[in-house]
Amino acid sequence: DTFREARQLLETFQQCAPSPYVIAANKQDCPDAWSPEELRLALRLEAAAKVIPCVALDRQSVKNVLLELLYLILDRAEE
């Protein structure tokens, strides 16, 4: 159900205002965590969508996700 809801949210936002986004694949420090590629498949994301591994309790990990989003926004602004 969570993946269905996440997919619906993504579709809604893309229809309302297509904007850059990244998916943070959280809890990558857990042994049973889904890999970013598994999340990509579960959410039915296009190949260009960025799925970034993340551990929300790790400052550098969160910084990496935010930087990826910033780079996407800057790239879009240059277009």
NUDRENDREN-417879 format. One record per residue: residue in three letters; x, y, z of N, C-alpha, C, O, CB in turn. Coordinates in steps of 0.05 Angstrom, whole numbers, padded with zeros to 5 digits, always signed. Glycine has a CB too. Layout:
ALAXYZXYZXYZXYZXYZ;...
This chain:
ASP+00016-00024+00000+00000+00000+00000+00017+00025+00000+00010+00045-00013-00018+00000+00024;THR+00039+00024+00015+00057+00048+00016+00068+00055-00011+00069+00079-00019+00080+00043+00036;PHE+00076+00035-00027+00087+00040-00053+00065+00051-00072+00070+00068-00089+00099+00015-00065;ARG+00041+00041-00069+00019+00051-00086+00014+00080-00079+00010+00096-00098-00007+00034-00081;GLU+00014+00087-00054+00009+00115-00046+00032+00133-00056+00027+00155-00065+00007+00117-00015;ALA+00056+00123-00053+00080+00139-00062+00078+00143-00092+00083+00165-00102+00106+00125-00055;ARG+00070+00123-00107+00068+00125-00136+00046+00145-00143+00050+00161-00162+00062+00098-00149;GLN+00024+00145-00129+00002+00163-00134+00011+00192-00128+00004+00211-00143-00023+00156-00117;LEU+00026+00196-00107+00036+00223-00101+00054+00233-00123+00052+00256-00131+00051+00223-00074;LEU+00072+00216-00132+00090+00224-00154+00075+00232-00179+00080+00253-00191+00110+00201-00160;GLU+00055+00216-00186+00039+00222-00210+00024+00248-00207+00022+00264-00226+00020+00199-00215;THR+00013+00252-00183-00002+00277-00179+00015+00301-00181+00008+00321-00194-00016+00276-00151;PHE+00039+00300-00168+00057+00323-00170+00067+00328-00198+00069+00351-00207+00080+00319-00151;GLN+00072+00307-00212+00082+00310-00240+00061+00322-00258+00067+00337-00277+00091+00283-00251;GLN+00036+00315-00253+00014+00326-00270+00009+00355-00263+00003+00371-00281-00012+00310-00266;CYS+00010+00362-00237+00005+00390-00229+00027+00409-00237+00021+00430-00248+00000+00391-00199;ALA+00051+00402-00231+00074+00419-00237+00099+00402-00240+00112+00396-00221+00078+00440-00214;PRO+00104+00394-00265+00128+00378-00269+00153+00392-00259+00160+00413-00269+00131+00370-00299;SER+00166+00380-00239+00189+00393-00228+00210+00372-00221+00203+00348-00219+00182+00410-00203;PRO+00235+00380-00218+00256+00360-00212+00250+00347-00184+00240+00360-00166+00283+00373-00211;TYR+00257+00322-00182+00255+00308-00157+00275+00286-00155+00285+00276-00175+00226+00297-00153;VAL+00281+00278-00131+00298+00254-00126+00283+00237-00106+00266+00247-00091+00326+00262-00115;ILE+00288+00211-00107+00277+00193-00087+00299+00185-00068+00320+00175-00077+00264+00167-00101;ALA+00295+00189-00043+00315+00181-00023+00308+00152-00014+00288+00147-00002+00315+00201+00002;ALA+00326+00134-00020+00323+00106-00012+00334+00104+00016+00357+00097+00020+00337+00086-00032;ASN+00317+00109+00036+00325+00110+00064+00330+00082+00076+00323+00062+00064+00304+00125+00080;LYS+00342+00083+00099+00348+00059+00115+00367+00039+00101+00365+00015+00104+00322+00044+00121;GLN+00385+00050+00085+00404+00033+00071+00424+00020+00089+00440+00003+00081+00419+00050+00050;ASP+00424+00027+00115+00441+00014+00134+00428-00011+00146+00441-00026+00161+00447+00034+00157;CYS+00403-00016+00139+00390-00040+00149+00396-00064+00130+00396-00060+00105+00359-00036+00151;PRO+00400-00087+00141+00408-00110+00124+00386-00118+00104+00392-00129+00082+00414-00134+00141;ASP+00361-00113+00110+00339-00121+00092+00328-00097+00076+00306-00099+00064+00317-00133+00108;ALA+00343-00076+00075+00334-00052+00060+00333-00058+00030+00350-00073+00019+00353-00028+00065;TRP+00313-00048+00016+00311-00050-00013+00333-00033-00025+00337-00011-00016+00283-00043-00023;SER+00345-00043-00046+00365-00027-00060+00351-00005-00075+00327-00006-00081+00382-00045-00079;PRO+00366+00016-00083+00354+00037-00100+00342+00026-00125+00321+00035-00134+00375+00058-00107;GLU+00354+00006-00137+00343-00006-00162+00317-00021-00156+00299-00020-00172+00363-00024-00175;GLU+00315-00034-00134+00290-00048-00126+00268-00028-00122+00245-00032-00129+00295-00065-00101;LEU+00275-00005-00109+00255+00016-00105+00246+00028-00132+00222+00034-00135+00266+00038-00087;ARG+00265+00031-00150+00258+00042-00176+00238+00024-00190+00218+00033-00201+00284+00044-00194;LEU+00242-00002-00188+00223-00021-00200+00196-00021-00186+00176-00021-00199+00235-00049-00200;ALA+00197-00021-00160+00172-00021-00144+00155+00003-00149+00130+00002-00150+00178-00024-00114;LEU+00168+00026-00153+00153+00051-00158+00148+00056-00188+00136+00076-00195+00169+00075-00146;ARG+00158+00038-00205+00155+00041-00234+00166+00068-00244+00152+00082-00259+00126+00037-00242;LEU+00190+00074-00236+00202+00100-00244+00216+00097-00270+00226+00075-00277+00222+00110-00222;GLU+00217+00118-00285+00233+00118-00310+00262+00117-00303+00271+00123-00281+00226+00143-00327;ALA+00278+00109-00323+00307+00106-00319+00321+00132-00311+00341+00131-00297+00320+00095-00344;ALA+00310+00154-00319+00323+00180-00313+00319+00189-00284+00333+00207-00275+00313+00201-00332;ALA+00299+00178-00271+00293+00186-00243+00317+00178-00225+00327+00156-00226+00267+00173-00233;LYS+00325+00197-00208+00347+00192-00190+00336+00180-00164+00319+00191-00150+00362+00218-00184;VAL+00347+00156-00157+00341+00143-00132+00368+00141-00117+00386+00127-00125+00328+00114-00137;ILE+00369+00157-00096+00395+00160-00081+00394+00144-00055+00375+00147-00040+00400+00190-00075;PRO+00414+00127-00050+00415+00113-00025+00418+00133-00002+00432+00153-00005+00438+00092-00024;CYS+00406+00127+00021+00406+00146+00043+00403+00132+00070+00390+00112+00072+00384+00167+00039;VAL+00415+00145+00090+00410+00137+00118+00403+00164+00131+00420+00181+00135+00435+00123+00132;ALA+00377+00168+00138+00368+00194+00147+00381+00203+00172+00381+00227+00178+00338+00192+00151;LEU+00393+00186+00188+00407+00194+00212+00435+00203+00207+00449+00213+00225+00407+00170+00232;ASP+00445+00200+00182+00472+00207+00175+00472+00234+00160+00461+00235+00138+00486+00185+00158;ARG+00484+00254+00172+00483+00281+00160+00494+00281+00131+00482+00294+00114+00500+00300+00177;GLN+00516+00268+00126+00528+00268+00099+00510+00254+00079+00508+00263+00056+00555+00254+00100;SER+00497+00233+00087+00478+00219+00070+00455+00237+00061+00448+00238+00038+00468+00194+00084;VAL+00443+00251+00080+00421+00270+00074+00432+00292+00057+00418+00301+00038+00409+00281+00100;LYS+00455+00302+00063+00467+00323+00046+00470+00315+00017+00465+00330-00001+00495+00331+00058;ASN+00478+00290+00013+00481+00279-00014+00455+00279-00029+00453+00287-00053+00492+00251-00014;VAL+00433+00272-00016+00407+00272-00028+00399+00301-00036+00389+00306-00058+00385+00259-00009;LEU+00403+00319-00017+00395+00347-00022+00412+00359-00044+00402+00375-00060+00398+00364+00003;LEU+00438+00353-00045+00455+00363-00067+00446+00352-00094+00446+00367-00113+00484+00355-00061;GLU+00439+00327-00095+00429+00316-00121+00404+00331-00130+00401+00337-00154+00422+00286-00118;LEU+00386+00337-00111+00362+00353-00118+00370+00381-00127+00359+00391-00147+00343+00354-00094;LEU+00388+00393-00114+00398+00420-00121+00409+00420-00149+00404+00437-00165+00418+00431-00102;TYR+00426+00400-00156+00438+00398-00183+00416+00395-00204+00418+00406-00226+00457+00374-00184;LEU+00395+00379-00198+00374+00376-00217+00359+00403-00222+00352+00410-00244+00354+00355-00208;ILE+00354+00417-00200+00341+00443-00202+00358+00463-00218+00348+00477-00236+00335+00455-00174;LEU+00384+00463-00213+00402+00481-00228+00403+00474-00258+00403+00491-00275+00430+00481-00216;ASP+00404+00448-00264+00403+00439-00292+00378+00448-00306+00379+00457-00329+00406+00409-00293;ARG+00355+00446-00292+00330+00453-00304+00329+00484-00308+00318+00493-00328+00306+00445-00285;ALA+00340+00499-00290+00340+00528-00292+00357+00537-00316+00351+00558-00328+00351+00541-00267;GLU+00378+00522-00323+00395+00529-00345+00382+00523-00372+00390+00534-00392+00422+00514-00343;GLU+00362+00506-00372+00350+00498-00398+00333+00519-00409+00321+00515-00431+00333+00473-00394;
